[in-house]
Amino acid sequence: MAAENRLKICLVSSEFAPLAKTGGLADVCSALSAFLHEAGHDVRPLLPLYRRISHSGLKTAPLDSLQNLSMRLGPHSVTYSIDRAQLPDSSLDIYLLRCPALYDRDSIYPAGDDEHYRFILLSRAAIEMCQRTGFAPDIFHAHDWHTALIPLFLKTVYAWDRLFAHTRTVLTIHNLGYQGIYGSGILGDLGLNDGARELHQDDLSAGRINFLKTGLLHADVLTTVSPTYAREIQSDEYGMGLQDLLRARRETVFGILNGVDYGEWDPAHDQLIPHRYSPDNLDGKRKNKLALKTELGLTTEDDAPLIGMVSRLTAQKGIDLIQSVLPEVLRARPLTFAVLGSGEPAFERFFTQLQRAFGGSVCYYNGYSNRLAHWIEAGSDIFLMPSRFEPCGLNQMYSLRYGTVPVVRQTGGLADTVDLYDPGTKAGTGVVFRDYNDAGLRWAVNTALDLFQDKEAWRRIVMNGMAKDFSWARQGAVYVDLFRRLTR
């Protein structure tokens, strides 16, 4: 790529797959960075060096100009360094913020009184990394509330530095439900001085500082992870208290659907499943189903439909609907159910009890296994995602590629990626219900089970789904176009 066409991007995130992941944020940041790098752009991702990364065996190299630096955070002084490493199986360099005092913890997001320090440091260290290396990014790409202070810091603490004179900021909202809200007592820790007037003054008067709201105020452009979610969050129903601000900024709010890394999620090449397959030969899918049932101790008849689910077990994901509907469906129809996930204790107890009640028909794996997640996608006939809201969702797109028919609610990215199957036209890729209630999910599950009995219709819906393309080659290009328009 010619130098004049090459974008310079500093991408900052609290998660980055496969090194630090609790959800789709990590996958998106990793896959988008890889796309930009492979397209010839200079992208420099920064994330914290968590304990799990430092113990992973990843080879890191300290950057000479970025070692043992000090930063004042209110009454505290922290020492940090920045190292560089190459992402596994890639030529992409990533940058790791090393500060054991803040990041050497058992989990990525431990509950603690110093949480705000961890992400103030991440945001400011990203800017100072660019300063000390003379890297003038065209775009600072911040992700979620953890890095949403970057636009404000550029306008205040670092406004003097002409290195950033032409830099623009993009804040991507992966989930509006997480905002990073703290008491106004942390104001001194931000180091804003006179820049405090740029905070949301009504919030400050009410005794709070909202990191995400601050980003919404000051970023040049706001993006979300699907077009439908971009519209939904401007409504009173889904705006989470930020709808007025988002409506005021609607001309700078863009919904860009997340892409899928088909290098990892494709049954034709997936090394984590026992049998590979493609649209031309689906025999491997049947074999994966039988192998998965054996692996999980499921003893239902081989021709019984297998419903899979891989999810965080939270209210957002529609687990309350599943509690109401699934037991009655299991009692009424031949069915197999495999679920992988963890989350709210009440939901974990429900699935544990469901497994006890339905013996060889239900298996619940409490926790997360990447291998099992791939296997459930490959071995299931139906994939269940009845979300209350879903900014984008990735599993429904994985399911389409794996020939696993998604049953989803019409919200967010689910509405953008799954079309209701029409037996008349034979168009559509799944079963979609609109209203968030028991009746909606009951209808959707029973409709999918009825369709499963019609082998001709089922093969058509499977083929329709496997033909869909949600690759980063498509979605990443939308980001590039937005970045170019912004830097002009």
N, C-alpha and C positions, 0 to 999 in steps of 0.2 A: 504494500500500500504506500502511495506517495505520502511524504511527510505532511504536506498541507491538508491531506484528507484524514490524517490519523488523529483520533480523539484521545485526549489525556483525561483519565478518569480515576479518581480516588473513591473507592467503594468501601464503606464502613458499616460493619454489622456486628452484632453480638453473637451470631451463629454462622457457621460455614461448614457445609458437608464435605467430606465425611468426618471432619475433625471435631466439631461441636454442634450437636443437633438435638433439638427437642421437637421440631416440627418443620413445616414447609419453608419457613424463613431460611433455614440453612440450605435446603436444596436449591431454592431460587437464587440466592446470592452466589453459590458455587457455580451453578449452571450458567447464569448470566455472565459471570466473570470469565468462565471458560469460553463462551461464545464470543465475547468481545476480544479476548486474547487471540483466539483462532482467526478472527476477522481482521487482525492486524492492528488493533487499537492498543494503546498503552494503558492497561488497567492495573491498578495497584490496590488489592483488597487488604484491609486491616481488620484484625479481630483480636480479642484478648488471648493470651497464652494461658488457658485454663489448665488445671492439674491434669485432666484427662488427656490433653494434648501433650503436655510436657512428659507424660509417662507413656506415650504411644509409640515411641521409637522414631518419630519424625526427625529427620536430620535438619537442624537449624544452624544458621550462621549469623553471628552478631554483626550488625552494621556499625562500622567504626564511629561514625558521626552521631550515632544514636544510642550510646551506652551511658548508663548511670546518670541520667538527666534528672533534674529536680523540678517539681511543680508544687506550688502552694495552693492548697484547697482549704480555704478558710483558715482555721487555726492549725491545720496539719500540713506537713511537707511530705510528699511521697517521692520515692525514687523509682524511676522506670527506665527500661531499655526497649529497643525494638530490634527484633531479629528477622531474618528472611529465611524462607524455606520454599521448596518446590512442592506443589501439590502432588500427591501420589498419582502415578500414571498420567502425568501431565507435564507440560513445559511451563506452566503458569507459576510465577513466583507469587507467594503470599507473604504478608507482613504480620508479625505477631507481637503484640504489646505485652511485654514481660514486666509484671509487678506482683511478685508473690504475696505481698501484704494484702492485695485486693482480689487476686484471681486464683490463688492456690487454695481452692476449696473443693469439697467433695462433689458439688454440683455446679452447674452453670449459673443457676439463679438461687443461691441460698438466701433464706430469709435472714436479714440482718440490718442493723442500724446504719451500716455504711454502704448500702446498695447504691445510693445516689452518687457517692464518690466514684464508684466503679465505672459509671457511664459518663460522668463529667470528664473523668480522665480519658476515657476512650475517645470522646469527641474532641477534646483539646489536643490530645496526642496525635490524632490524625492530621490536624492542621500543622502542628509543629514538626511532624515527620516531613511534610511537604516543604516547610520552610527550610529545614536543615539540610535537605537534599536538593534544594533549588528546583523542585518539581511544581510547576504552575498548572494545576489541573483545569481543564475546561469545565469539568463537572465534578462537584462533590456529590456523591450519591449516598444519601443516608437512608437507613432502613429501620422503620419502627421507632418507638419512643426512646430506645436506648441511645440513639445517635441524633435525635431530633433537635438537639441544641446547637449542632454545627452551624446552621444558617445564622443563628443569633450571635454566636461567638465570632463569626466572620465579620458581622456588621458592627461589632462592639470591640471586644478585646483585641482583635487582630485587624481592625479597620485600617490601621496605619500602614500595613504591609502591601505595597503595590504589586507584589508577586501575585496577589489574588484579584487584581483590578478587573480582569475579564472572566473570572471564575463565576459560574452559576451553580445554584444548588437545587437538587431534586430530592424530595422526601417521598419514599414509598411506604404506604400504609398497608401492612400485611394483615393486621387485625385491629380495628378501631377500639375493641374492647379493652386493650391493654394500653394505658396512657402514661404511666409513670407519674403519679400524683404524690407530692410531698408537702409537708408543712412549710410555711414561708420562713421558718427558722433556718432553712438551708440556704437562704439568699446569699449570705456571706461566703458560702462555700463555692458559689458560682464564679466569684471574682469579677463581677460585672462592673462594679463601681457605678459611674453615672449611667452605664448601659442598662441598669435595672429598670429604667423608665420604658424600655422596649418590651418588658414582660407584660402579660395581660394584667392590667391594673385592677380590674374588678376582682380577679382571682387573688391577686396579692392582698387587696383590702380584706378579702374573705379568709386570708390566712393560708393560702395554698399556692403552689407552683406546679403547673402541669407541663411536663416535658413535651408531650405530643402536641398539645395546643400551641406551645411556643413555636414548634416547628411549622405548624400549619399557618401561623402568622407570618413567618419570615422566609420560608423556602420560596424560591422563584417559581417552582412547579411542584404540584402534588400529584402523585400517581397512586393508584390502587391496583390490585392484582386481578381484576376482571372488570369489564365494562358495566355489568349489572350492579356490582358492588359499589362502583363509583356513583351510580345514581341512588342506590339504596341509602348510602351513608349521609345523603343530603336530606333524608326524610326524618320526621320525628320518630318513626318506629325504629330505625336502625342507626340514628345519628349519635347515640351514646352521649348526648349532651353537647356535641360539637356541630350539630347540624346547621345552626345559624351561621357559624364561621365558614363552614364548608359551602353553604349556599352563597355566601358573600364572595367566595373565591371560585365559584363554579366555572369561570372561564379558564382557570388554570388547573382544574382537576381532570385528570385523564385516567381512564381505566385500560390497563394493558394486561391481557390475560397471561398468566404464567405459562411458560413452556414446559415440556417434558424432555428429560434427558433419555433419549431412546438408545443411547449407548449402554445405559444401565437397565432400562425398562423396555425390553423387547423380548418376547418369548422365543424368537428365532435364535437369539444369541445369549440368553440369560444363563449364566453359569451357576446360579443359585437354585435352579429347579432341576429335578432329575431328568425330565424329558423336554426337549426343545420342540417347537412346532411353529407353523406359519399358517396364513389363510389357505394356502394350497394343500396343506396336510395337517388336519386338526387332531390326528390320532394321538399326538403327544399330550394334548389337553386332557383327553379321557384318561390316559395313563397317569398324569399328574394328579387327577382327582382321586383315583384309586390309591395311589401312593400316599397322598395327603391323609386320606381317611385311615389308612393303616398306621401312619405316623402318629395321628392324634387319638387313636383308639376308637374311631367312629365305626359303628357296626350296622348302619342302615343299609337298605338294599342299594345296589350299585346304581340303579336308574333313578333313585330319589334325588331331587335337585339339592345341590349344596349351596347354601348362602354363606358368603364370607363377609367379614368386617374387620378392618384394621383402623383403629381410631383412638384418639384421646377420649377418655370417658368423662366428658364434661357435659353440662346442660346444653351448651351450644350445639352439640352433635346429635341432639334428638334422642338421647338415651331414655328419657321419660316416656316417649312414644313407644319405644321398643319394649319397655317394661309393661305397658298396657296391652300391646298387640301381639307380641311374639309368642307368649305362652299359649294363647288361644289358638293361634295358627299351628303351632307344634302339636297341639292336641287334636286338631281337626284334619291335618293333611300330612302325608309322608314327606319328611323334610329333614335335611341335615344342616347344622349351623356351626360355623367355626369363627371365633372372635379372638382377636389379638389386641391388647391394649391395657392401659392403666389410667388411673385418674382419681376421681372423687370416690372416697371409700364406699359410699352407699351404692354407687353403680358397680363397683368391683364386687361387692357382696351380692348384688342381684345376679350377675353373670355366674358367680360361683354357685349360688343356689339353683340357677337355671340348669347348670351342668349336672348337679346332683339329682334334680327332679326328672331330667330327661335322658339320663344314662348315656347310651351310645349314640344319641342323636345330636348332642351338643358338646362342644369342647371349648373351654375358655382358657386362654394362655394369658396370665397376668404378667405384664411387662412388655418388653419389646425385643423382637428378634428380626433383623433384616432378612435373614434367610427365610424365616417363616412368613414374613410379609410378602416376599416374592412368591412363595409357594401357595399362599392363600389366593393371591391374584391369579395364578396359573391354574389352580385346581378347582376353584369355585365356578359355579354356573352363573350365580347372581352375586352382585356386590351391593351392600346396603349402606346408604348415606342419607338418612332422613334429617338433615341438619336444620336447626332453627334459623341459623344464618351461616353462610360459608363464603368468606371473602373470595376465595378461588377454589381451593381443593385440588389435590393432585391425584388422589386415588381413583376418582371416577375416570380420569384420563388414562391412568395406568390400566384400569379395567377394560376400557374400550380397546386398547392395543392387545390385551391378552384374551379378547373374545369372551369376556365376563360381563354380563349385561348389568349395567348400573340401575339401581332403584334409588332415586334421589328426590329431594324436594326442590321446587322451582324457586331457587334463591341464589344470589351471588353468582359465583363461577359455575355452580352446578347448572344454573339456567342457561349459561353461555356455552356449555360444552355437551350437554345431553339433550337430545330431542325425543319427544314422546313417539313411540312406534305407532304407525298408522297401518292397520292390517289392509286397508283398502289400497293405499298407494305403495305399501311396503317400504316406506321411508321412515327413518327414525332409528335411534340407537339405544333406547332404554325406556324405562317407565318413570314418568315424572308426575308428582302430585303437587298441588298448589297450597292447600290450606294446612296449616300446622295444627293438626289434631289427629285423634285416634282413627277417625273415619278415613282421613286421607291416606295414612300409612297402611291401614287395613286394605283399602282398595288397591293400593300400589303393589303390595306384596302378593295379594291374591291374583292380581292381573298378571304379574310376572310368572307366578306358578302356573297359571292357565296357559300362558304363551309357551312355557317350557314343554307342555304336553303336545303342542303343535310343532312337530319337528321341522317342517318346511319353513314356517314363520320364524322359528327360533334360529335356524341357520341363516336366514336373511338378516335378522337383527344383529347377529354376531358378525356377519360379513360387513354390514354397514359400519359397525363400530370399529372393526380392525382397519378399515380404510381411512379413518380419520387421521389427520396430521396436525398435532399440536407441538411440533418440534420447536426448539429454540432458534432454528434457522429462520422460522417465520416470526416468532414473538420477539426475539432479540433484535431483529431488523426494525421493529416498531420503536424500541428504545433508542436505537441509533438515530432514527429519523427525528425523534423528539429531541435528543441531545443536540443534533445539528441545528434544528430550528431555534433552539434556546440559545445556542452560542452565537448565532448570527445577530 
